[in-house]
Amino acid sequence: MNILSVTQLTKQIKQTLINYFGEIQIQGEIGSLTNHQSGHCYFTLKDSNASIRCMLFKGTRAKLNNIILKTDMQVIVTGNLSIYESRGEYQIICSNVKEYGIGNLAIKFEELKEKLKNKGYFESSIKKDIPKFPKKIALITSLSGAALKDMKFVANRCWNLTRFTIFDTLVQGNEAKYMIERNIKIADSLGFDIIVLARGGGSLEDLWAFNEEIVLEAIYNAKTPIVSAIGHETDTPLSDFVSDLRAPTPSACMEMILPDKNEWLLRLSDLFDNINNIENKNLLRFKEMLDSAYSKLNFFKFNYNSLNDKLHSMRASLNLTLNRHLNAKIETIKNLSIYLDVSYKNIYPSKIQNIKILKYSLQNLFSILLAQKRIFDKKELDFQFDIFLKNKENELKKLKLLLEAKNPKNKYQKGYAQITIDNKILSLDEVKKGDTITLSDGITSKEARIL
């Protein structure tokens, strides 16, 4: 039997392991993670009964799509067995590391996302508006989670007038999806203004309850606006796409759905200032308008009184003038009436006598002309005589028209009547109540009594 040194044995074991196992894949949980300053990474891969050391070189680590290794993370390691000869410890030299389950879940996530998108669950047109001043909000979250504590802190700082109802819910594990779906339906039936789904961050597997189809169906069919506040800002479960509003974190959710009391106090202060300014401006403007109107009223009042005085004066003067003119006209009419009566009595007989004299003169003249006719040429004498006769006939016509105009009988034919008492011609002003008068139209006479 050959005697081997420790080094020789270690090298033979190392070679045997490499030749026998080749490249292998191992599932386990990361423990004792160390990131060396050189860029290499050292950790143990373990399960409930055993563990093995692993080494990830800097160059290999750079090719792992920026995966961040964490303690307690479930991973699948691909690599080769080797022995660290100086300590005689075997280890795995990693050529690849990926999170366990992430591949299947990611595929399922993308398939379900595409399915819901085709069904129209993500359409912005069906999103419900979030009330600006919610009075009642339902929180579907875990009572023991840090997310609830964060939301309470922000809510107390932002707004104190909203009442919250907490639905204690499992947010991780196989039963979580059923509790979340049930609590969504219950909250939707109770008339809340907003429903908030909230939990802290975690891996894709930890947040998977919010990617379950029954949860997403409940969100889609709810009548109440729903806000998805799941995980950290980089986490995007499908509930973010189906809900009416996506919040990057539970704390940010409270800031997004609650009014900022400080902001609104400032707005109200500005509003009151604006109202006061507007009221002051309006009051000043109305005061100026009233002052102007009062001034104009006094001016109009003064003008009215002045014009009224003038109007009374003019009216009195006009009445006086009219009365004076009327009395003068009445007097003139009386005088004319008396004059006509006297003229008729005096002129009419005189004109008749004149006409008789003129007729007698014409007859004498005619005799003279006949006598002279023998002396003058007959034709010339006839011509001159015709002209003379025509002139005299025109004079007679004019006298006849004048006499007819002065004849009272013509007036009677037009409806006029003469008033007399004891054969004395009177005017209307001279007749008194109780007098017995005689009315004559030149043909007949009638007596009448003034009542």
Secondary structure, DSSP 8 states (H G I E B T S, - for coil): -----HHHHHHHHHHHHHHHH-EEEEEEEEEEEEE-TTS-EEEEEE-SS-EEEEEE-HHHHTTSTT----TT-EEEEEEEEEEETTTTEEEEEEEEEEETTHHHHHHHHHHHHHHHHHTTTT-GGG-----SS-SEEEEEE-TTSHHHHHHHHHHHHH-SS-EEEEEE---SSTTHHHHHHHHHHHHHHTT-SEEEEEE----TTTTGGGG-HHHHHHHHH-SS-EEEEESSTT---HHHHHSSEE-SSHHHHHHHHS--HHHHHHHHHHHHHHHHHHHHHHHHHHHHHHHHHHHHHHHHHHHHHHHHHHHHHHHHHHHHHHHHHHHHHHHHHHHHHHHHHHHHHHHHHHHHHHHHHHHHHHHHHHHHHHHHTTTS-HHHHHHHHHHHHHHHHHHHHHHHHHHHHH-HHHHHHTT--EEEETTEEE-GGG--TT-EEEEE-SS-EEEEE--
